[in-house]
Amino acid sequence: MVLLILAVMWLAVLLPPALRRRYESRPGASIGAFQRQLMVISQTTPGGQRVVETEHRIAAPGAPMTLREARQRRRDILVGLAVAAGASLLLAIAIGGPLPVGFNLVADTLLVGYIALLARAQRVSAARGATVTVLPTPAVVGVEHAEVAYARTGTLY
């Protein structure tokens, strides 16, 4: 029974990424990604500013995540570690013995270490936000100046 519970937990952890990789490696997936990229391009103006914001972002593997995606990933990892710690605690209570207790200690250590890393990252981010100085943007003097600036750089600043 215990092995069945562990197998289901491992399946819940390993199956979604495997299915995602399999779906993304299909030949049709690249066509769909290309069509989504074309749709994004069609929704932009010649100036390069987006007309319509979409919820989904098309990103290459290894591309930086948005803040929302990073928060979701951290939350998923934290919930996964908490579930693993809770399940291993229940396993250690139900079976007893050194092996389940050792699994529980490892899971608890990983959970506490991850929470400590999250707290440290939040402190570093807050300290960085307190020390960064935002530089003023140059004012646009006239329409002619703005057109020249836009022609040179592609932006109005």
N, C-alpha and C positions, 0 to 999 in steps of 0.2 A: 504494500500500500504506500509506504513511504517513498519507494523508488518510483512509483507511478506519479506521485505528487512532484517529485524532483524532475522527472521526465517532462511533465506538463509545463513546469516553470521554465525549463531550458527551451522547450519548444516555443513558448510564448516570447522568449527573449530572442531566439535565433531565427525563427521563421519569418517575421516581417522584413528584416534586411535582406534575407535570401530571396524572398519573393520580389522585393523592389529591384534588386540587381538583375534578376531574371527578366522582369518586365522591361527594364531600361536597356537590356542587351538585345532585345528583339529588333529586327530590321524596321518594323512599323513604328517603333518608339522614336527613332531618329527622324522619321518623316513627320510625326506629330510634333516633335520639338521644333523642327524647322518651320512648320506651319504656325506654331505659337510665336516664334521669333518674327516671322513675317507680319503677323497680326500686331505685334508690339511696334514694329517699324512703321506700319501703316497708321498707327495712332499718334505719331509724332508730327510736329510741325517742322517746316524747314529750319527754324531757329534752334531746333534740338530740344525744345521743352515738351514734355509729355502732355497730351490732351486728356487722356483717360488713365487713371491709375488702376492697375489690376491687382488683385489679391495675391496671385501667384507670381513668383519671380523665377525666371529662367536663369539658372546659374550652372557654370561648368563645375565639375568636381574639383574641390580644392579652393573654390572661390570663397571669399569672406561671407559670413552669414549676416543677416540683418539682426538688429537688436532683438526683435520679436522671436526670430528663429533660435537665437542663442538662449534666450530666457526659456523657451519651450524645451530645448534640449537639456538645459540644466535641471528643469523641473522633472523631466522624464527620467534622468539619471538618478535624481534624488528619490523619486518615488520607487524606482527599481531597486535601489539599495535598501530603502526602508522595507520594501516587501521581502527582499532576500533576508534581511536581518530578522524580521518578524517570523518568516517561515522557518528559518534555521533555529530560532528560539523555540517555536512550537515543536520542531523535530527533536531538539535537544531535551525538551521536557517529556515528550512522548516516549522516546527511545532510551534516552540517557546514555551514559558511556562517554569515553573521551573523544571519539570521532565527531559525533554531532555537536558536542560542546566546542570542539575546536573549530568546526565550520561556523558556529555562531560567533565565536570570538573574532574570526577573520571577517565575517560580514559586519559585525559591530564596529570593528576597527576601520574598515573601508568607509562605512557610513559616517563615523565621527571625523575621519580624515577629510572626506569630501565636504562636510559641513564647515570644517575649519578652512579649507581652501576657498569655499564660497565667501566666507566672512572676510578672509584676507583680500580677495579680489574686490569685494565691495568697499573695504577701507581704502585700498589703493585707488580705486575709481573715484571715490569721494575726495581723496587728497589731490588727485590730478585735476579734478573739476574745480577745486578751490584755488589751485595755483595757475591755471591757464588763463592768460589774458587775451581777450578778444580784441583784435585790431580793428579800428574803424575802416569802413570801406570808403574809397574816394568818391566824392560827390560828382555827379555828372553835371557839367557846366551848361551845356546847351545841346540842342538837337544835333547840330553839326558834329560836336565833339562825341556824342553818343554814337552817331553813325560811323565815325572813324574808328572809335574804340571797338565797335561791334565788328567792323570789317577786318580789323587786325587780329582780334582774339576770339571772336565768336561769342563774347559775353558783353554786357553793358558796363562792366566794372574795369 
